[in-house]
Amino acid sequence: MSGSILRPEELPEIRHLHLFRDMTQASFETLMASSYAQNFPQGLEIIRQGDPADFLHIVLEGSVELFAQGAGRECTMAVVRPVSTFILAASIRDAPYLMSARTLERTRIILVPAPDLRAMFRRDTEFAVSVINELAACYRSVVRSAKTLKLRNSRERVASYLLRQSLLSGGATSYTLPVEKRLLASYLGMTSENLSRTLRTLEADGIKMDGARVIITDREKLTALAQLDRLIDGPDAFSGQSGSGLPAAEQ
């Protein structure tokens, strides 16, 4: 797991992220010069809540679960896939991590030193604006998630999630869940058993499950139950690059 220099082909992928897109080329090159890549095996806890935020993380390959622990419990906060960043707020604030992170598969991550990130925030105006926009997107995602948990019961949470994933897939009537059911259950504030029971009850409301595959059998019924709300379900632009939720479904 020793660090290595970035591959030349990785730089355009990072530069394309909204966080880095508008900064000057000189600033980007300076920031990348102090960064390095690291490959992690599956199932490794790479950061722990409460520890100092030493790096901004950029996921280039694989996937990472962000999770929180307390009072003997654990919950999934987000799943990050390429190409996305996570732990921006703590890195900019020089504050402890509020979440832990572990790899869900073999994962390649670019580590950007937090002190260099903060220095560039003060030096490059366009980068500072991008950081603010990224943090705003994360904040809005957290508010939407909190509203879902507080304003919807378990059946409504699952129905709204499944319908929203269909819409994000262009209105697909069948798609594959982007994460394991245990992660989805935790993200939605449920146990795996409760999610399984809820999915069974949703068969009468237009949903059929075939393993990890979702099949919408009656969109009108599902829509009536989900009652999607723009101020809860969004989506906000660019939020998928900030490690603030679950990835989109796959058809």
ROMILO-868678 format. One record per residue (C-alpha): residue number from 0; residue in one letter; x, y, z. Coordinates in nm, 3 decimals. Layout:
<nodes>
{pos: NUM	code: A	c1: X	c2: Y	c3: Z} $
...
</nodes>
This chain:
<nodes>
{pos: 0	code: M	c1: 0.000	c2: 0.000	c3: 0.000} $
{pos: 1	code: S	c1: 0.294	c2: 0.232	c3: -0.048} $
{pos: 2	code: G	c1: 0.229	c2: 0.560	c3: -0.223} $
{pos: 3	code: S	c1: 0.318	c2: 0.617	c3: -0.586} $
{pos: 4	code: I	c1: 0.316	c2: 0.905	c3: -0.832} $
{pos: 5	code: L	c1: 0.005	c2: 0.975	c3: -1.034} $
{pos: 6	code: R	c1: -0.023	c2: 0.820	c3: -1.378} $
{pos: 7	code: P	c1: -0.032	c2: 1.075	c3: -1.662} $
{pos: 8	code: E	c1: -0.369	c2: 0.943	c3: -1.781} $
{pos: 9	code: E	c1: -0.521	c2: 1.004	c3: -1.437} $
{pos: 10	code: L	c1: -0.465	c2: 1.379	c3: -1.438} $
{pos: 11	code: P	c1: -0.735	c2: 1.462	c3: -1.699} $
{pos: 12	code: E	c1: -0.989	c2: 1.257	c3: -1.500} $
{pos: 13	code: I	c1: -0.913	c2: 1.455	c3: -1.186} $
{pos: 14	code: R	c1: -0.902	c2: 1.786	c3: -1.372} $
{pos: 15	code: H	c1: -1.250	c2: 1.714	c3: -1.510} $
{pos: 16	code: L	c1: -1.402	c2: 1.711	c3: -1.162} $
{pos: 17	code: H	c1: -1.601	c2: 2.024	c3: -1.085} $
{pos: 18	code: L	c1: -1.382	c2: 2.083	c3: -0.781} $
{pos: 19	code: F	c1: -1.070	c2: 2.128	c3: -0.997} $
{pos: 20	code: R	c1: -1.212	c2: 2.229	c3: -1.334} $
{pos: 21	code: D	c1: -1.196	c2: 2.608	c3: -1.299} $
{pos: 22	code: M	c1: -0.868	c2: 2.655	c3: -1.113} $
{pos: 23	code: T	c1: -0.564	c2: 2.770	c3: -1.309} $
{pos: 24	code: Q	c1: -0.348	c2: 2.505	c3: -1.471} $
{pos: 25	code: A	c1: -0.052	c2: 2.617	c3: -1.264} $
{pos: 26	code: S	c1: -0.251	c2: 2.575	c3: -0.942} $
{pos: 27	code: F	c1: -0.373	c2: 2.233	c3: -1.048} $
{pos: 28	code: E	c1: -0.023	c2: 2.115	c3: -1.132} $
{pos: 29	code: T	c1: 0.108	c2: 2.245	c3: -0.799} $
{pos: 30	code: L	c1: -0.163	c2: 2.062	c3: -0.606} $
{pos: 31	code: M	c1: -0.114	c2: 1.738	c3: -0.796} $
{pos: 32	code: A	c1: 0.265	c2: 1.756	c3: -0.753} $
{pos: 33	code: S	c1: 0.225	c2: 1.713	c3: -0.377} $
{pos: 34	code: S	c1: -0.040	c2: 1.441	c3: -0.411} $
{pos: 35	code: Y	c1: 0.017	c2: 1.070	c3: -0.451} $
{pos: 36	code: A	c1: -0.173	c2: 0.753	c3: -0.538} $
{pos: 37	code: Q	c1: -0.231	c2: 0.453	c3: -0.316} $
{pos: 38	code: N	c1: -0.387	c2: 0.114	c3: -0.388} $
{pos: 39	code: F	c1: -0.595	c2: -0.042	c3: -0.111} $
{pos: 40	code: P	c1: -0.724	c2: -0.400	c3: -0.081} $
{pos: 41	code: Q	c1: -1.091	c2: -0.482	c3: -0.027} $
{pos: 42	code: G	c1: -1.233	c2: -0.446	c3: 0.323} $
{pos: 43	code: L	c1: -0.968	c2: -0.209	c3: 0.460} $
{pos: 44	code: E	c1: -1.063	c2: 0.076	c3: 0.692} $
{pos: 45	code: I	c1: -0.866	c2: 0.364	c3: 0.543} $
{pos: 46	code: I	c1: -0.981	c2: 0.645	c3: 0.772} $
{pos: 47	code: R	c1: -1.139	c2: 0.644	c3: 1.118} $
{pos: 48	code: Q	c1: -1.385	c2: 0.895	c3: 1.257} $
{pos: 49	code: G	c1: -1.226	c2: 1.126	c3: 1.512} $
{pos: 50	code: D	c1: -0.881	c2: 1.117	c3: 1.352} $
{pos: 51	code: P	c1: -0.732	c2: 1.437	c3: 1.203} $
{pos: 52	code: A	c1: -0.824	c2: 1.497	c3: 0.838} $
{pos: 53	code: D	c1: -0.484	c2: 1.469	c3: 0.671} $
{pos: 54	code: F	c1: -0.597	c2: 1.426	c3: 0.309} $
{pos: 55	code: L	c1: -0.869	c2: 1.493	c3: 0.057} $
{pos: 56	code: H	c1: -0.946	c2: 1.158	c3: -0.107} $
{pos: 57	code: I	c1: -1.018	c2: 1.110	c3: -0.477} $
{pos: 58	code: V	c1: -1.152	c2: 0.768	c3: -0.576} $
{pos: 59	code: L	c1: -1.022	c2: 0.669	c3: -0.921} $
{pos: 60	code: E	c1: -1.091	c2: 0.295	c3: -0.915} $
{pos: 61	code: G	c1: -1.305	c2: 0.072	c3: -0.694} $
{pos: 62	code: S	c1: -1.551	c2: 0.195	c3: -0.431} $
{pos: 63	code: V	c1: -1.553	c2: 0.319	c3: -0.073} $
{pos: 64	code: E	c1: -1.820	c2: 0.310	c3: 0.197} $
{pos: 65	code: L	c1: -1.842	c2: 0.609	c3: 0.430} $
{pos: 66	code: F	c1: -1.996	c2: 0.503	c3: 0.761} $
{pos: 67	code: A	c1: -2.052	c2: 0.631	c3: 1.114} $
{pos: 68	code: Q	c1: -2.053	c2: 0.458	c3: 1.450} $
{pos: 69	code: G	c1: -2.195	c2: 0.543	c3: 1.790} $
{pos: 70	code: A	c1: -2.369	c2: 0.383	c3: 2.090} $
{pos: 71	code: G	c1: -2.283	c2: 0.040	c3: 1.955} $
{pos: 72	code: R	c1: -2.451	c2: 0.107	c3: 1.623} $
{pos: 73	code: E	c1: -2.324	c2: 0.165	c3: 1.271} $
{pos: 74	code: C	c1: -2.481	c2: 0.324	c3: 0.963} $
{pos: 75	code: T	c1: -2.385	c2: 0.379	c3: 0.601} $
{pos: 76	code: M	c1: -2.358	c2: 0.748	c3: 0.511} $
{pos: 77	code: A	c1: -2.252	c2: 0.721	c3: 0.147} $
{pos: 78	code: V	c1: -2.086	c2: 0.499	c3: -0.112} $
{pos: 79	code: V	c1: -1.825	c2: 0.667	c3: -0.330} $
{pos: 80	code: R	c1: -1.734	c2: 0.547	c3: -0.680} $
{pos: 81	code: P	c1: -1.503	c2: 0.689	c3: -0.948} $
{pos: 82	code: V	c1: -1.438	c2: 0.960	c3: -1.012} $
{pos: 83	code: S	c1: -1.539	c2: 1.132	c3: -0.687} $
{pos: 84	code: T	c1: -1.395	c2: 1.306	c3: -0.383} $
{pos: 85	code: F	c1: -1.471	c2: 1.268	c3: -0.016} $
{pos: 86	code: I	c1: -1.377	c2: 1.431	c3: 0.315} $
{pos: 87	code: L	c1: -1.353	c2: 1.781	c3: 0.166} $
{pos: 88	code: A	c1: -1.515	c2: 1.965	c3: 0.459} $
{pos: 89	code: A	c1: -1.285	c2: 1.822	c3: 0.725} $
{pos: 90	code: S	c1: -0.980	c2: 1.882	c3: 0.504} $
{pos: 91	code: I	c1: -1.068	c2: 2.248	c3: 0.448} $
{pos: 92	code: R	c1: -1.163	c2: 2.304	c3: 0.813} $
{pos: 93	code: D	c1: -0.860	c2: 2.117	c3: 0.952} $
{pos: 94	code: A	c1: -1.109	c2: 1.924	c3: 1.164} $
{pos: 95	code: P	c1: -1.145	c2: 1.558	c3: 1.266} $
{pos: 96	code: Y	c1: -1.318	c2: 1.313	c3: 1.035} $
{pos: 97	code: L	c1: -1.687	c2: 1.277	c3: 1.123} $
{pos: 98	code: M	c1: -1.707	c2: 0.948	c3: 0.933} $
{pos: 99	code: S	c1: -1.495	c2: 0.641	c3: 0.880} $
{pos: 100	code: A	c1: -1.424	c2: 0.490	c3: 0.539} $
{pos: 101	code: R	c1: -1.352	c2: 0.138	c3: 0.417} $
{pos: 102	code: T	c1: -1.297	c2: -0.009	c3: 0.075} $
{pos: 103	code: L	c1: -1.570	c2: -0.229	c3: -0.072} $
{pos: 104	code: E	c1: -1.331	c2: -0.370	c3: -0.333} $
{pos: 105	code: R	c1: -0.975	c2: -0.315	c3: -0.448} $
{pos: 106	code: T	c1: -0.954	c2: 0.062	c3: -0.473} $
{pos: 107	code: R	c1: -0.713	c2: 0.323	c3: -0.607} $
{pos: 108	code: I	c1: -0.724	c2: 0.659	c3: -0.431} $
{pos: 109	code: I	c1: -0.541	c2: 0.986	c3: -0.488} $
{pos: 110	code: L	c1: -0.444	c2: 1.151	c3: -0.159} $
{pos: 111	code: V	c1: -0.423	c2: 1.531	c3: -0.166} $
{pos: 112	code: P	c1: -0.252	c2: 1.671	c3: 0.149} $
{pos: 113	code: A	c1: -0.498	c2: 1.882	c3: 0.345} $
{pos: 114	code: P	c1: -0.245	c2: 2.163	c3: 0.423} $
{pos: 115	code: D	c1: -0.177	c2: 2.206	c3: 0.050} $
{pos: 116	code: L	c1: -0.550	c2: 2.204	c3: -0.018} $
{pos: 117	code: R	c1: -0.607	c2: 2.482	c3: 0.236} $
{pos: 118	code: A	c1: -0.318	c2: 2.685	c3: 0.100} $
{pos: 119	code: M	c1: -0.458	c2: 2.659	c3: -0.253} $
{pos: 120	code: F	c1: -0.803	c2: 2.757	c3: -0.126} $
{pos: 121	code: R	c1: -0.657	c2: 3.089	c3: -0.012} $
{pos: 122	code: R	c1: -0.446	c2: 3.137	c3: -0.326} $
{pos: 123	code: D	c1: -0.670	c2: 3.044	c3: -0.621} $
{pos: 124	code: T	c1: -1.001	c2: 3.232	c3: -0.629} $
{pos: 125	code: E	c1: -1.175	c2: 3.002	c3: -0.877} $
{pos: 126	code: F	c1: -1.073	c2: 2.697	c3: -0.677} $
{pos: 127	code: A	c1: -1.214	c2: 2.860	c3: -0.363} $
{pos: 128	code: V	c1: -1.545	c2: 2.919	c3: -0.541} $
{pos: 129	code: S	c1: -1.550	c2: 2.553	c3: -0.652} $
{pos: 130	code: V	c1: -1.484	c2: 2.437	c3: -0.296} $
{pos: 131	code: I	c1: -1.773	c2: 2.647	c3: -0.168} $
{pos: 132	code: N	c1: -2.004	c2: 2.509	c3: -0.438} $
{pos: 133	code: E	c1: -1.896	c2: 2.153	c3: -0.357} $
{pos: 134	code: L	c1: -1.957	c2: 2.200	c3: 0.014} $
{pos: 135	code: A	c1: -2.294	c2: 2.359	c3: -0.059} $
{pos: 136	code: A	c1: -2.392	c2: 2.056	c3: -0.269} $
{pos: 137	code: C	c1: -2.290	c2: 1.823	c3: 0.015} $
{pos: 138	code: Y	c1: -2.488	c2: 2.028	c3: 0.266} $
{pos: 139	code: R	c1: -2.799	c2: 2.021	c3: 0.050} $
{pos: 140	code: S	c1: -2.762	c2: 1.645	c3: 0.004} $
{pos: 141	code: V	c1: -2.747	c2: 1.596	c3: 0.380} $
{pos: 142	code: V	c1: -3.059	c2: 1.810	c3: 0.429} $
{pos: 143	code: R	c1: -3.247	c2: 1.610	c3: 0.165} $
{pos: 144	code: S	c1: -3.142	c2: 1.286	c3: 0.335} $
{pos: 145	code: A	c1: -3.253	c2: 1.414	c3: 0.675} $
{pos: 146	code: K	c1: -3.590	c2: 1.519	c3: 0.533} $
{pos: 147	code: T	c1: -3.639	c2: 1.174	c3: 0.383} $
{pos: 148	code: L	c1: -3.565	c2: 1.004	c3: 0.715} $
{pos: 149	code: K	c1: -3.786	c2: 1.239	c3: 0.919} $
{pos: 150	code: L	c1: -4.081	c2: 1.292	c3: 0.684} $
{pos: 151	code: R	c1: -4.127	c2: 0.947	c3: 0.529} $
{pos: 152	code: N	c1: -4.203	c2: 0.607	c3: 0.673} $
{pos: 153	code: S	c1: -3.998	c2: 0.305	c3: 0.570} $
{pos: 154	code: R	c1: -4.222	c2: 0.207	c3: 0.278} $
{pos: 155	code: E	c1: -4.220	c2: 0.561	c3: 0.142} $
{pos: 156	code: R	c1: -3.841	c2: 0.587	c3: 0.178} $
{pos: 157	code: V	c1: -3.782	c2: 0.268	c3: -0.016} $
{pos: 158	code: A	c1: -4.043	c2: 0.351	c3: -0.281} $
{pos: 159	code: S	c1: -3.906	c2: 0.702	c3: -0.337} $
{pos: 160	code: Y	c1: -3.550	c2: 0.570	c3: -0.362} $
{pos: 161	code: L	c1: -3.644	c2: 0.301	c3: -0.616} $
{pos: 162	code: L	c1: -3.851	c2: 0.538	c3: -0.827} $
{pos: 163	code: R	c1: -3.581	c2: 0.805	c3: -0.821} $
{pos: 164	code: Q	c1: -3.322	c2: 0.553	c3: -0.938} $
{pos: 165	code: S	c1: -3.551	c2: 0.462	c3: -1.229} $
{pos: 166	code: L	c1: -3.581	c2: 0.826	c3: -1.329} $
{pos: 167	code: L	c1: -3.204	c2: 0.877	c3: -1.305} $
{pos: 168	code: S	c1: -3.171	c2: 0.582	c3: -1.542} $
{pos: 169	code: G	c1: -3.386	c2: 0.756	c3: -1.801} $
{pos: 170	code: G	c1: -3.716	c2: 0.608	c3: -1.684} $
{pos: 171	code: A	c1: -3.594	c2: 0.247	c3: -1.698} $
{pos: 172	code: T	c1: -3.849	c2: -0.012	c3: -1.589} $
{pos: 173	code: S	c1: -3.572	c2: -0.250	c3: -1.485} $
{pos: 174	code: Y	c1: -3.229	c2: -0.180	c3: -1.337} $
{pos: 175	code: T	c1: -2.974	c2: -0.324	c3: -1.095} $
{pos: 176	code: L	c1: -2.929	c2: -0.178	c3: -0.749} $
{pos: 177	code: P	c1: -2.600	c2: 0.015	c3: -0.737} $
{pos: 178	code: V	c1: -2.505	c2: -0.118	c3: -0.391} $
{pos: 179	code: E	c1: -2.564	c2: -0.426	c3: -0.180} $
{pos: 180	code: K	c1: -2.901	c2: -0.442	c3: -0.005} $
{pos: 181	code: R	c1: -2.735	c2: -0.424	c3: 0.337} $
{pos: 182	code: L	c1: -2.577	c2: -0.090	c3: 0.244} $
{pos: 183	code: L	c1: -2.903	c2: 0.042	c3: 0.100} $
{pos: 184	code: A	c1: -3.088	c2: -0.061	c3: 0.417} $
{pos: 185	code: S	c1: -2.837	c2: 0.116	c3: 0.640} $
{pos: 186	code: Y	c1: -2.841	c2: 0.429	c3: 0.422} $
{pos: 187	code: L	c1: -3.222	c2: 0.441	c3: 0.444} $
{pos: 188	code: G	c1: -3.216	c2: 0.401	c3: 0.822} $
{pos: 189	code: M	c1: -3.340	c2: 0.040	c3: 0.825} $
{pos: 190	code: T	c1: -3.218	c2: -0.307	c3: 0.912} $
{pos: 191	code: S	c1: -3.158	c2: -0.557	c3: 0.633} $
{pos: 192	code: E	c1: -3.452	c2: -0.763	c3: 0.759} $
{pos: 193	code: N	c1: -3.683	c2: -0.460	c3: 0.757} $
{pos: 194	code: L	c1: -3.576	c2: -0.373	c3: 0.402} $
{pos: 195	code: S	c1: -3.649	c2: -0.726	c3: 0.284} $
{pos: 196	code: R	c1: -3.995	c2: -0.717	c3: 0.441} $
{pos: 197	code: T	c1: -4.063	c2: -0.376	c3: 0.294} $
{pos: 198	code: L	c1: -3.961	c2: -0.488	c3: -0.054} $
{pos: 199	code: R	c1: -4.202	c2: -0.779	c3: -0.028} $
{pos: 200	code: T	c1: -4.489	c2: -0.548	c3: 0.070} $
{pos: 201	code: L	c1: -4.409	c2: -0.322	c3: -0.226} $
{pos: 202	code: E	c1: -4.499	c2: -0.598	c3: -0.470} $
{pos: 203	code: A	c1: -4.857	c2: -0.473	c3: -0.438} $
{pos: 204	code: D	c1: -4.737	c2: -0.121	c3: -0.521} $
{pos: 205	code: G	c1: -4.558	c2: -0.186	c3: -0.847} $
{pos: 206	code: I	c1: -4.218	c2: -0.331	c3: -0.752} $
{pos: 207	code: K	c1: -4.079	c2: -0.679	c3: -0.808} $
{pos: 208	code: M	c1: -3.730	c2: -0.787	c3: -0.703} $
{pos: 209	code: D	c1: -3.518	c2: -1.049	c3: -0.879} $
{pos: 210	code: G	c1: -3.209	c2: -1.065	c3: -0.661} $
{pos: 211	code: A	c1: -3.047	c2: -0.720	c3: -0.695} $
{pos: 212	code: R	c1: -3.258	c2: -0.639	c3: -1.001} $
{pos: 213	code: V	c1: -3.551	c2: -0.401	c3: -0.962} $
{pos: 214	code: I	c1: -3.850	c2: -0.445	c3: -1.194} $
{pos: 215	code: I	c1: -4.120	c2: -0.179	c3: -1.199} $
{pos: 216	code: T	c1: -4.447	c2: -0.354	c3: -1.274} $
{pos: 217	code: D	c1: -4.682	c2: -0.060	c3: -1.210} $
{pos: 218	code: R	c1: -4.525	c2: 0.286	c3: -1.230} $
{pos: 219	code: E	c1: -4.854	c2: 0.463	c3: -1.150} $
{pos: 220	code: K	c1: -4.893	c2: 0.280	c3: -0.818} $
{pos: 221	code: L	c1: -4.528	c2: 0.329	c3: -0.729} $
{pos: 222	code: T	c1: -4.548	c2: 0.700	c3: -0.809} $
{pos: 223	code: A	c1: -4.857	c2: 0.739	c3: -0.590} $
{pos: 224	code: L	c1: -4.677	c2: 0.580	c3: -0.295} $
{pos: 225	code: A	c1: -4.340	c2: 0.752	c3: -0.344} $
{pos: 226	code: Q	c1: -4.479	c2: 1.106	c3: -0.391} $
{pos: 227	code: L	c1: -4.148	c2: 1.243	c3: -0.511} $
{pos: 228	code: D	c1: -4.083	c2: 1.598	c3: -0.399} $
{pos: 229	code: R	c1: -3.832	c2: 1.823	c3: -0.579} $
{pos: 230	code: L	c1: -3.729	c2: 1.976	c3: -0.245} $
{pos: 231	code: I	c1: -3.654	c2: 1.635	c3: -0.098} $
{pos: 232	code: D	c1: -3.549	c2: 1.421	c3: -0.392} $
{pos: 233	code: G	c1: -3.375	c2: 1.676	c3: -0.612} $
{pos: 234	code: P	c1: -3.149	c2: 1.606	c3: -0.777} $
{pos: 235	code: D	c1: -2.893	c2: 1.884	c3: -0.741} $
{pos: 236	code: A	c1: -2.635	c2: 1.918	c3: -1.016} $
{pos: 237	code: F	c1: -2.290	c2: 1.768	c3: -0.958} $
{pos: 238	code: S	c1: -2.375	c2: 1.613	c3: -0.619} $
{pos: 239	code: G	c1: -2.261	c2: 1.273	c3: -0.746} $
{pos: 240	code: Q	c1: -1.894	c2: 1.382	c3: -0.746} $
{pos: 241	code: S	c1: -1.879	c2: 1.476	c3: -0.380} $
{pos: 242	code: G	c1: -1.930	c2: 1.145	c3: -0.203} $
{pos: 243	code: S	c1: -2.255	c2: 1.258	c3: -0.041} $
{pos: 244	code: G	c1: -2.496	c2: 0.975	c3: -0.121} $
{pos: 245	code: L	c1: -2.534	c2: 0.652	c3: -0.310} $
{pos: 246	code: P	c1: -2.429	c2: 0.607	c3: -0.674} $
{pos: 247	code: A	c1: -2.684	c2: 0.587	c3: -0.953} $
{pos: 248	code: A	c1: -2.834	c2: 0.253	c3: -1.056} $
{pos: 249	code: E	c1: -2.709	c2: 0.044	c3: -1.344} $
{pos: 250	code: Q	c1: -2.940	c2: -0.078	c3: -1.618} $
</nodes>
